[in-house]
Amino acid sequence: MKTIVFLRQNPYPRLYNHALALKKSKYRTILVCRYFDEKITEILKDVFDEIVCYQPPILYLKRYGFAQKSNDLPIIHTFKVLMTDNVLGPIFEKISYRINFLSILKSIKADAYNCCTTEEFTEIVLKNFNKPVIMDLHNGSIMRGIENLTREHYLRDKYCFEHVSGIIHRGPDSEMSYYKNHGYKINCPLLNYLDYCNKNFFVKNNPKKLSSEDGEYHLVNIGSGMQSPFIPSMLKRLFKQKIHMHIYLVPYSTVWNVYKMYHKMAKTEKYFHLHDAVPFNQVQQEISKYDFGAIIRPLKFMDSIKPEALKISVRSYRQYNFLEAGLPIIISDRLEYFCKIIQENNIGFSVNNKEIDNLFKIIKKHDYEDLRKNVIKFREDFLIDNHIKRLGDFYESIIEKE
C-alpha cells in the first residue's frame, strides 16, 4: 500500500475529505503538522493512519522525545505546546524545522508528499527528498501579486511551481495562466479539485430557526475568514438593519487585535454574537439554526486582494459547511468564481459593497424556502464521492511516472 504524507502547519478540518478520498483509493495517509487542536481537528483521526505533531520547542524534547509509541491507531506523536504567536515564534519555528521536522520526515517512508502552496515545507521536501511532491494550492502568491513578493519569497515560489510533480488547484484554468504569464514554467500535471461536501455531515432535518422566535435574520460565519480589521466596522452596517451576525472562532490566531474588537462588540452590541470553536463534525448541526451562511467582505478588504485573485477565488472552506448545514449563502460579488457557482445553482445570492446597507430588503425579496431546496439538491450533486476516482487516479499517475 502506497503512502501519502500531508504536510501542514495548521491542518484545516476540511482536509478530511481529501484524505478520505485517498483512503478509499487504497492509500495509506499520514499527517505531519505543527499544530493539532483536538477540538477542531480530532476527526482527522478517522482518515489518517498516523498523525505527527512536531510542535516546537526544543525546551521540551528531553521530556517528550521525538516519538511516543502507541498501539492505538492512528499514532499521534505530540510535543508540549508552546505559544509561538509572539516575537519569539519565528525563531522557535525555524529551530523546529531544522531539528524536529526533518528528523520526523526522514523516519517516514513516503511514496508522495502533499504540501500546501509554496510555504517553506514545500521547498524543504523538494530539496531533501527524492519523491513526488504534489502542491495543494490555496492562498498562493496570486492573492498579493507576484510583483509584490520579496526576492526570497519570489525565488521560493517560482522554484516550487517549477519543480513539483503535480498541482491541485481550486480555481478555473485561468488560475494557472496567471503564474505562466509571470514567467513560471509549469509543466506538471494539473487537477482542478474543490473540497466538496460530505454526506455524513449533512443536516437532514428541518431545524428550528432562531428567526422563527425573534422574527429577525441571523447570519453566520465560521473559521478564520473574519480576521480582517476592516470587518468589524462593516458588521455595524448590518446591525443597523437588525440583522444578527454569529461568528465562530478558530482555536488559533495571531490577529488578536481583531478578536479584542469582537469581544468588545459582543458585550455592547445586541446583534453580534461571538461563539467558541465547534468540532468539525458538529458545526453543521450547530449553524443550521441560522438563516444564511455569510461570506461578505468589506471594500477595503477586497481592495487589498489582487483583481486576478478575486476572479478565481474559491479559497474559503466555510461554504461547504454552509451547504452541509442546508444554508443558502450570501457572498460578496467580487468573489467571482464561487459567486458564479452560487448564482448558476440559485443557492444564495451576491451583494456588492453598497448593497450591504440594504441587505435586509434584499434578503426579504428572495424566496428563502426555494433557496434552501436548491441547496439540498445542489449538495447532493456536489459530493466528494463523485470525485474520489479522479483524485486517486491523479496521485497514481504521478507516483507511477516517478
N, C-alpha and C positions, 0 to 999 in steps of 0.2 A: 504494500500500500504506500503510495507516494505521499509525501508530507509537504504541506504549505505552511510557512511561517509568516504570520502577520506581525508587523512592527508598528506600534503606535505609542505616542506619548500619552494621550488621553483616549482610551478606547470608547468611542461613542456607541450607545446601545444598538443603533441600527446596523452595526456591524454583524448583528445576529443573523440577518437574512443572507448575507454574503457567505458567512461561514456555514450556515445551514445548507445552502445550495451546494457547497463543495463537499460537505459530509455526505449528502445524498448522491453526489457524483463519485463516492468511494475514495475520497481523500482523507488523510489524517490532518488535523488542523491544530496549530499551536499559536498562541498569542503571547507576544513579548511586549510589555508595556511599562511605562513609567509609573502611572497611577492605576490603581484598581479599586474603585469605590464600590463596595459590595451592595449598597442600597440601590445604586443605579445600574451597575453592570454585572451583578451576580448571575443574571440569567444567561450570560455568555458561557457559563459553565456547561450549559446544555449542548453547546455546539462546538466547543473547543476541547480537544483531548487533553490539552495541557495549557496552563496559563502561568506565565513567568512575569512577576512584577519586579523590576530591577530598581525600584525607587531608591534614590540615594538616601543617606550619605555613607561615607567610609566609616564615620564615627561608630556605626552600629554593626559593621561587618564582623567584629570579634564576637558579638553576641549572637548574630543570626547566621553568619556564614553565607556562602554563595548558593546554598541549596538546602531545602528542607525536605527530607524524604517522607513520602506518604504512600500508603497502599490504596488510597482513595483516588478515584478519577473524577475530574481531572486533577492533576497535581498542581498545586498553587504554591509557588515559591514567593515568599514575601519578605520585604525588608522593613525595618522600622520607618514609619512615615515621618519625614521631616518637612516642615513647611518651607518650600523653596520659592514661594511667591513673594520674595523680598529682594533686597540688593545683593544678597549672597547667593540667590537662586542660580544665576548663570554659572557661577564658579562651581557650585556643587554639581550642577548638571554636567558640565564638561568633564569633571573628575569622574563622574559616574559613567559617562560614555567610555572613557578610556579604560576603566577598570571593570565595572560590572557588565556593561553592555557587550563588549567584545568577548569577554570570558564566557558569558552565558551563550552567546551565539555560536561560539566555536564548539560548545558541548552539544549542540543540537544538529542532527543530521537533517538537512532540508533539501528538498528537490526544487523548490522555488520559494521566493520571498514576495510578499505583498507589502509594499511600502506606500505611505501616504504622501502624495505630492513630492516635492523636491526638498523636503526637510533633511536635516543632517543624517538621519537614519539611512535615507536612500543612497546618499553619496558613500557613506561608510560601507554599506553592504556591497555596492558596486565595486569598490576598490579593494575589498578584503576577501570576497567570496566569489568563487567561480561557478555560480549558479544563476539561473534566470531570475531577474528582478522585474516584477510587474508593478507598475506605478498606478496607484489608485488616485486619480486626480480629483482633488476637492478644491479648496481655495488656493488656486495657483497664482502665479505672478500676473495673470491676466487681470486680477482684481485691482492691483495697484498700478499696473502698467509696467512692461518690461523696461521701458526707458527710465523708470523711477527706481529701479533696483540699484543697490550698492554694487560696486565692482565685484566684490566677493560673492554676493548673492547671485548676481547675473552669471558668473562663471559656473557656480554650482548648479544653477537652474538649467543652463544650456547643456552642461555635461550630463545631467540626469536624463533630460529629454532625449539626448542623442545616444545614450548607452543602455537604457533599459531594454528589456526583451519584449515588453508589451505595455500598452497604456489602456486603462479603463477610464473612460470619461463620461460625464453625465449630461453634457450639452450636445447640441447638434454638430454636424461635421465642420461647421464654420469655426468651432472652438479650436480645432487643430490647425485650421488655416491661419488663425491669429498668430500662433507660435511660428509657423513656417514663414509667414510674411515678415517676421522679425529675425529671420536668419537661422532658426533652429532646423537642423536636418533630422527630421523624424522619419525613420524608415521601418519602424517596428509595427507589428500588428496592432490594430485599434479595436476597441469594443465599446460601443455605446450602451451603457448599462446603468439604470437608475437603482434605487434601493427598494422600490415596490412595497406592496402590502403583504401582510401575513395573516392568513385566515384564522390562525389560532388566537389572534389578538382582536378579532372583530367584536364589537359590541352589537349583539344581535337583537336585543330587546329595544323597546322604545322608552328610554329612561325619562323620568320626570325632569323637566327643565326648571331651573331657578326662575326663569322668566314667567313661568306659569304661576308663580307665587307672588312676584312683585310687579309683573307687567312691564319690566324693563329688560333691554337687551344685555346679554352677557357674552363678552368676547374672551378668548383665552389664547395665550402664547406660552410655549414651553421651551426649555433648553436655553442655549446661550445667545439666542438671536436678539435679545433685548438689552444688550450690554452697552450700546452706544450712548454717550452722554447727551445726544440730541433727542433721544426718545422721550424722557420724562415730560418735557415741555409739549411735545406732540400729544401725549396722552391727556393732558389737561384740556385739549380741544374736544376730546371725546366726553370727558366728564361734564362739560358744559351742556352736553346734549342728553345727560342722564344715561350714558352708556357705561356699563361696568367693564373693566379690564382686569382679568385674572392672569397673574404671571407665576409660573412655577420655576424656581431657581435650579441651577445646576450645582452640584456639590463642590465644584472647584471654580475659581475665577480670580483673575488679577485685576478686575475692574471694580475695586472696592468703592471708588468714589461714586459710581453709578448706583451700586446697591445701597449705599448710605442714603442717596436721594430717594430710592424706593422705600426704604424703611421709614423715612420721614413722611413720605406721602401716605404710606399705609396707616399712619397714626392720625393723619389730618384729613384725608380725602375719602369720603364715603364711597366713591365709585372705583376705588383702587384696592385690589386685593393681592397681597403677596403671600405665596404658598411655598412650603418646603418642597424639595425634590421628591418625586414619587417613583418607585421602581418601574422599570421599563415595561414590564408585562402587566402593570396595574394602571398605568397612566391613562390608557384608553377609556377604561370604565370611569375613572375619576373625572376626566374632562368631558365626558358625554353629557353631563348635566348642563353644559353651556350651549349657546346657540351657534356660534361661529368660531372657527379657528382663524386667527388673525395674523397675517404676515404683512403688516403695514409699516412702512418705514418713512421717516420724515425727509424733507427735501435735502437738508444738509448732509444726511447720511448717504442719500443717493448720489449726491454730487461728489462724494469722496470716493466713489467707485468708478472705474473706467467704463465709458459707454459700451465698449466691446463686451465687457463682463456682464453688464445688465442684459444684453441681448441674449446671452446664453445661460444666464444664471439659473441654476436649479440646485444651489448649494445647500439649501435648508433641508433638514431631515424631518422637521416637525409636520410637514404637510401629510406625510404618510400616517403619522399618529392621528392627525385630524380625520383622515379618511377612515382609518380603522375604527375610530370612535363614532363614525357616522355624521361628522360635522361638515357642513359646507364651509368654504374657505373665502375669506376676503383678503385680497392681495394687492399690493401696490402695482400700478400698471407698468412701471418701468422695469419690473422683473419679468421681462418679456417672454422668456422661454416657457416657464411654468404657467405664466399668466395665460398663454395661448392654450395650454392643455386644459386649464380650468374653464375657459370660455367655450372651447370647442365641445366640451362634455357637459356644459351647464351645471357644474358642481360648485358654483360660487360666482363671484364677480370681482372686478378690479376697480380701484379708485385711484385718482390722481391726488396730488397734494392739496389742491384747492377743494376737492370734494370731501376731504376729511371733515371739514366744518359742517357738512350737510349729510353726514353718514347716517344719522337716524332716519331721515327721509328716504335715503337711497335704499336702506335695508327694508323699510316698510313697503317699498314699491315691488319688492321681489316676493314670489310665491315660495315661502320657506319649505313647505311640505314637498313641493316639486323639486326644489334643490336637493333636499335630503334624499328623496327617492333616487335621484340621479347619482348621488354619492354612493348609495347602497349598490346600485348597478355597476358603477364605474370601478369600485374597489374589487369587485368580483373579477373583472377583466384585467385588473392591474396587479395581479398576484405574482409573487415570487415564483410560485410553482410553474408558471408559464415560461420562465427564463432560466430554469436550472440547467437544462441541457446545453444551451448555447454558452453559459458561463463555464460549465465543466469542459466543454469542447475547446473553449478558448485557452484554458490553462493547459489542457492536454496537448494542444498543437504547439504551444510554446515549449513545454517540457520535452516533448519528443524531438523537437527541432534541435534543441541543445544537445 
